Amino acid sequence: MSNNFEPNTDTFFDLLFNDLKNGLVISSKSSIQYSRQSTIIKPNAIYLGYFNKIDRIKEDNQVFIFLSRTTHNYSYFSFYREYEGVVNKAVKLFGLDRNFRG
């Protein structure tokens, strides 16, 4: 896990907003049944050294951002150490949660 561009939360959100505005749109689709617009963006940055895809979902005047990872190999599994690294970077960047459990 590399490419840690986020030394603080301000930089993290600046990169995220920049990618939401200027990132490469891979696909975009509207839902026929719901008032929902889904957009998949390939960001310029790799978030928390792991996430390389952004899903932006707009539904009923609310916007949801979902970070995920896409790999180009045939192994669709992850190692515990990868999750541990992402969680440790997130805690270091954002701090403890409200219940102080990490």
QUIVEN-V770528 format. One line per field, one symbol per residue. psi: psi as a letter, one per 20 degrees, with the letter a starting at -180 (. if undefined). burial: # if it has 16 or more other C-alpha atoms within 10 Angstrom, else .. A space follows every 10 residues. Layout:
psi: ???
burial: ???
This chain:
psi: oalninhrhg gghggghghh hiroogqpqq phhrmppppp porhqopkjg pjpppopppl kqpppoprpp qlajolrqqh hggggggghg ghgiaqahjl j.
burial: .....#.... .#..##..## ..#.#..... .....##### ########## ########.. .......... .......... .....#..## ..#....... ..
